[in-house]
Amino acid sequence: MNKVYEIYKDLYDYYGPQHWWPADDWFEVTVGAILTQNTSWNNVEKSIENLKQRDLLKPEKLSKIEEDDLAQLIRSSGFYNLKSKRLKNFLEWLKKYNYDIDKIKNKSVTSLREELLSIKGIGKETADSILLYAFEMPVFVIDAYTKRMFSRLGLILSREYDEFQDFFEKNLTKDVQLYNEYHALIVKHSKVYCKKTPKCSDCFLKEKCNWGVNNL
């Protein structure tokens, strides 16, 4: 078992399954991934609930809403005018596939990722979250938590997104469920122990962590 799998097993044994992404369907996941940029998940949930109450959390219906009206509906997510525009950009792309998830899944991961990244306002983390959690494709999502935690562990020193992603995908079997669970567990651990000011003395990974060993 390599070190990356070992850390995964430790996290899973400690926290158990995280049941990510919390959503009713693939479209709700994509909306959440776009709205969660630069805000907390609690704020996103309020916006999603707002859309659900109006029965608008369907791509065909959301496409018909005016951008300004959509902005008001997602106001709790912050940067709502910008995010409304990004959602509309995504919906325009989705329309090319007639909002059909099966047509989208017929594409290769590489070409689909390129298409998502070509949508204005969709960056690498958002695109990969959509690919993994909405389209169920084996792409490892890299976020600030992952960079912080694995830099402290001493397993990778780069700060570049692509290098981090390459590191995980080379050290793990290409598996959607594994990538899903691992990323969720990293987020969980980063919120409990590996915070900006880490709680190393209480952390069950401290003996395997460069930061923990050197700072206790």
C-alpha positions, 0 to 999 in steps of 0.5 A: 500500500503506497502512502497516498492509499494509506492516508486514505485508509486512515481517514476513512477508518476514522471518519467513515463515508462522507456521502458526497455530493449532497444533492438530489441529482446531477444538475443540482450538483453542477449548480452547487459547484458553480455557486460555491466559489468563494463562499460557504456551503451554508450560503449555497444551500440557501440559494439552492433551496430558494430555487427548489421552492420555485421548482426552478432547479431544472436546466430547461426552466433555469434557462428561461429565467432572466439573468437579473432575476436569477441573480436575486434568487441566488443572492445568498451565495454572494457575488450573485450577479457574477454567478448568475452570469456563470450559471447562464454561460453553463446553461448555454453550453448544456443546451448544445446537448439538449440538457441530456446527461447521457449525451454528455457522458458519451464524451471522453473525460479529456474533451469534456474537461476542455469544453467545461474550461472553455465556459467563461467563469468555470475554472479547474476546480469547478470543472473537475467537481462537475466531472467527478460529482455530477458526470461521475467521471474519474477526475481528482478534484484539487482545492485549497484544503488538499494543497494545504494538507498534503503540503504539510504531510510532505507528500507533494511540495508543488502549489500547481493545480495540475501537478497536484492532480497528476500526483493523486491520479498517478498514485491512486486507481482511477475510480470515481467512488475512491476519488469522491470519498477521498476528496470529501475526507480531505475536506472533513479532516481539514475542517476538524484538524488540518485548519489554517492553524492546525490542531496537530497535537490532537491529529491521528495523522501527526506521526505521518505528517512532516508538519506534525512531527516538526511542530510538536 
